[in-house]
């Protein structure tokens, strides 16, 4: 019982640092690269447009507006990281049809790719 308590305490301490810790009995995830996981955790989407950027529920203007990214602000990358998805055309930031995911309120949202930049 003493070992379980120590392991749990260590997991909690690491969790406060933002590290994910799997229980000792958990099988390793197939194909998960720790370097890739670290890069994903440090990925951010920056608004580089001249104003606020709309965040939508899908890759197009006809999708629901779920928020905005203020000028100069940043949010974590979404599930697709910095890959771009072709969707409905937009006219903001020079126009295009490429959309990128961004995390907002615990879920993925979509922003016009030409309005944002990616970084750590």
C-alpha positions as CSV (number, residue, x, y, z in Angstrom):
1,X,0.0,0.0,0.0
2,X,2.9,2.3,0.7
3,X,4.2,2.0,-2.9
4,X,0.8,2.9,-4.3
5,X,0.7,6.0,-2.2
6,X,4.1,7.1,-3.4
7,X,3.3,6.5,-7.1
8,X,0.1,8.4,-6.8
9,X,1.9,11.3,-5.1
10,X,4.5,11.4,-7.9
11,X,1.8,11.4,-10.5
12,X,0.0,14.3,-8.9
13,X,3.2,16.3,-8.6
14,X,4.0,15.7,-12.2
15,X,0.5,16.5,-13.2
16,X,0.9,20.0,-11.7
17,X,3.8,20.5,-14.1
18,X,1.6,19.7,-17.1
19,X,3.0,16.3,-17.8
20,X,0.8,13.3,-18.6
21,X,1.7,10.2,-16.5
22,X,0.2,6.8,-17.3
23,X,-0.3,4.3,-14.4
24,X,2.5,1.6,-14.2
25,X,0.0,-1.1,-15.2
26,X,-1.1,0.7,-18.4
27,X,0.2,-0.6,-21.7
28,X,2.2,1.9,-23.8
29,X,0.3,3.6,-26.6
30,X,1.3,2.2,-29.9
31,X,2.9,4.7,-32.3
32,X,3.1,7.6,-29.7
33,X,6.4,9.5,-30.0
34,X,7.3,11.4,-26.8
35,X,9.0,14.1,-28.9
36,X,5.8,14.5,-31.0
37,X,3.7,14.8,-27.8
38,X,6.0,17.5,-26.5
39,X,5.8,19.4,-29.8
40,X,2.0,19.2,-29.8
41,X,1.8,20.5,-26.2
42,X,3.8,23.6,-27.2
43,X,1.9,24.4,-30.4
44,X,0.0,27.7,-30.5
45,X,-2.1,29.6,-33.1
46,X,-1.4,33.3,-33.2
47,X,-3.7,35.9,-34.7
48,X,-1.6,37.8,-37.2
49,X,-4.5,39.6,-38.9
50,X,-5.4,43.3,-38.5
51,X,-8.4,42.5,-36.3
52,X,-10.3,39.7,-34.5
53,X,-10.5,36.4,-36.2
54,X,-13.7,34.3,-36.1
55,X,-13.5,30.8,-34.7
56,X,-16.1,28.5,-36.2
57,X,-17.4,25.0,-35.5
58,X,-16.2,23.7,-38.9
59,X,-14.1,24.8,-41.9
60,X,-16.4,27.3,-43.5
61,X,-18.3,30.5,-42.9
62,X,-21.7,28.7,-42.8
63,X,-20.6,26.9,-39.6
64,X,-21.6,28.3,-36.2
65,X,-19.5,31.1,-34.8
66,X,-18.1,29.7,-31.4
67,X,-15.8,32.6,-30.5
68,X,-13.2,35.1,-31.7
69,X,-9.4,35.3,-31.4
70,X,-8.4,38.9,-30.6
71,X,-5.8,40.7,-32.6
72,X,-2.3,39.6,-31.5
73,X,-3.8,36.8,-29.2
74,X,-2.9,33.1,-29.2
75,X,-4.7,29.9,-28.3
76,X,-3.4,26.2,-28.4
77,X,-3.4,24.4,-31.7
78,X,-6.3,22.1,-32.4
79,X,-6.3,18.4,-33.2
80,X,-4.9,18.9,-36.7
81,X,-2.1,21.1,-35.4
82,X,-0.7,23.2,-38.2
83,X,-2.1,21.1,-41.1
84,X,-4.6,22.9,-43.2
85,X,-8.0,21.7,-44.4
86,X,-9.8,22.8,-47.5
87,X,-13.2,24.1,-46.8
88,X,-15.6,26.9,-47.8
89,X,-13.9,30.0,-49.3
90,X,-13.5,33.1,-47.1
91,X,-12.6,36.7,-47.9
92,X,-10.7,37.7,-44.7
93,X,-6.9,38.1,-44.7
94,X,-6.7,38.0,-48.4
95,X,-9.1,35.2,-49.0
96,X,-8.7,31.5,-49.5
97,X,-10.3,28.2,-48.6
98,X,-7.8,26.8,-46.2
99,X,-8.8,26.3,-42.5
100,X,-6.8,25.4,-39.4
101,X,-7.9,24.0,-36.1
102,X,-7.6,25.8,-32.8
103,X,-8.6,24.8,-29.2
104,X,-11.2,27.0,-27.6
105,X,-13.3,26.1,-24.5
106,X,-12.0,22.5,-24.5
107,X,-12.9,21.7,-28.1
108,X,-11.6,22.2,-31.7
109,X,-12.7,25.3,-33.6
110,X,-11.7,26.4,-37.1
111,X,-10.0,29.6,-38.3
112,X,-9.1,31.0,-41.7
113,X,-5.5,29.8,-42.2
114,X,-4.3,33.0,-43.8
115,X,-5.2,35.0,-40.7
116,X,-3.0,33.0,-38.3
117,X,0.5,31.8,-37.7
118,X,1.8,28.8,-35.8
119,X,4.5,28.6,-33.2
120,X,5.5,27.6,-29.7
